[in-house]
Amino acid sequence: MFEKLSSLTFGILFLRFSLVRGAGLLHINNIGQLTKALNGAATASTAVFITVTIQSVGNGVGRISMGITDHLRIKRGWFYINGLVLMAVAQVLAATIFEDG
């Protein structure tokens, strides 16, 4: 057991898992504050509600899709890449939609 814990493969997988999950938890924790900062105080409650709902649904769908990758015979790396691209696009859209002016 200790041989596997000290292997390079375990270290890389653990680091990747920690970084991706840490960034996701940080984003989920601060999504309301991010939306308020982007949208302003006037219509913040509606924007926060919509953003948190979209984030929650996306989180649930992502977890389910990662769980069925074995049955689909698709490598999980493609789900990670697609998820990161979708997050980047969503952040750009959020910045442009909620931009004042």
C-alpha positions as CSV (number, residue, x, y, z in Angstrom):
1,M,0.0,0.0,0.0
2,F,2.8,2.5,0.9
3,E,4.5,1.7,-2.5
4,K,1.5,3.1,-4.3
5,L,1.2,6.2,-2.1
6,S,4.9,7.0,-2.8
7,S,4.7,6.5,-6.5
8,L,5.0,9.4,-9.0
9,T,1.6,8.5,-10.6
10,F,-0.2,8.8,-7.3
11,G,1.5,12.2,-6.7
12,I,0.5,13.6,-10.1
13,L,-3.1,12.3,-9.7
14,F,-3.4,13.7,-6.2
15,L,-2.0,17.1,-7.2
16,R,-4.4,17.3,-10.2
17,F,-7.3,16.2,-8.0
18,S,-6.5,18.8,-5.3
19,L,-6.0,21.7,-7.8
20,V,-9.1,21.0,-9.8
21,R,-11.4,20.4,-6.8
22,G,-9.9,23.3,-4.8
23,A,-10.5,25.7,-7.7
24,G,-14.1,24.4,-8.1
25,L,-14.9,24.7,-4.4
26,L,-13.4,28.2,-4.3
27,H,-15.6,29.2,-7.2
28,I,-18.7,27.7,-5.8
29,N,-18.1,29.4,-2.4
30,N,-17.6,32.8,-4.0
31,I,-20.1,32.7,-6.9
32,G,-22.6,35.0,-5.1
33,Q,-19.9,37.6,-4.3
34,L,-18.5,37.4,-7.8
35,T,-21.9,38.0,-9.3
36,K,-22.6,41.0,-7.0
37,A,-19.3,42.5,-8.0
38,L,-19.9,42.1,-11.7
39,N,-23.5,43.1,-11.7
40,G,-23.7,45.9,-9.1
41,A,-26.1,46.4,-6.3
42,A,-29.2,47.4,-8.2
43,T,-30.2,44.0,-9.6
44,A,-27.8,41.8,-7.7
45,S,-30.4,39.5,-6.1
46,T,-31.8,38.2,-9.4
47,A,-28.4,37.8,-11.0
48,V,-27.1,36.0,-8.0
49,F,-30.1,33.6,-8.0
50,I,-29.7,32.9,-11.7
51,T,-25.9,32.4,-11.5
52,V,-26.0,30.2,-8.4
53,T,-28.8,28.1,-10.0
54,I,-26.8,27.6,-13.2
55,Q,-23.7,26.8,-11.2
56,S,-25.5,24.2,-9.1
57,V,-27.1,22.5,-12.1
58,G,-23.8,22.5,-14.0
59,N,-22.1,21.0,-10.9
60,G,-24.7,18.2,-10.7
61,V,-24.6,17.4,-14.4
62,G,-20.8,17.4,-14.3
63,R,-20.7,15.0,-11.4
64,I,-23.1,12.6,-13.1
65,S,-21.3,12.8,-16.4
66,M,-17.9,12.0,-14.7
67,G,-19.6,9.1,-13.0
68,I,-20.8,7.5,-16.2
69,T,-17.6,7.8,-18.2
70,D,-16.7,4.2,-17.6
71,H,-19.9,3.1,-19.2
72,L,-19.4,5.4,-22.2
73,R,-15.8,4.3,-22.7
74,I,-14.7,7.8,-23.0
75,K,-11.5,9.0,-21.3
76,R,-12.1,11.4,-18.4
77,G,-9.4,13.7,-19.7
78,W,-11.8,14.9,-22.4
79,F,-14.4,15.7,-19.8
80,Y,-11.8,17.8,-17.9
81,I,-10.8,19.6,-21.0
82,N,-14.4,20.3,-22.1
83,G,-15.3,21.4,-18.6
84,L,-12.4,23.9,-18.4
85,V,-13.3,25.3,-21.8
86,L,-16.9,25.7,-20.8
87,M,-15.9,27.4,-17.5
88,A,-13.7,29.8,-19.4
89,V,-16.4,30.7,-21.9
90,A,-18.9,31.1,-19.0
91,Q,-16.6,33.5,-17.2
92,V,-16.1,35.6,-20.4
93,L,-19.9,35.7,-21.0
94,A,-20.5,36.6,-17.4
95,A,-18.0,39.5,-17.6
96,T,-19.6,40.8,-20.8
97,I,-23.2,40.3,-19.9
98,F,-22.9,42.0,-16.5
99,E,-20.6,44.7,-17.6
100,D,-21.8,48.2,-16.8
101,G,-21.9,50.6,-19.7
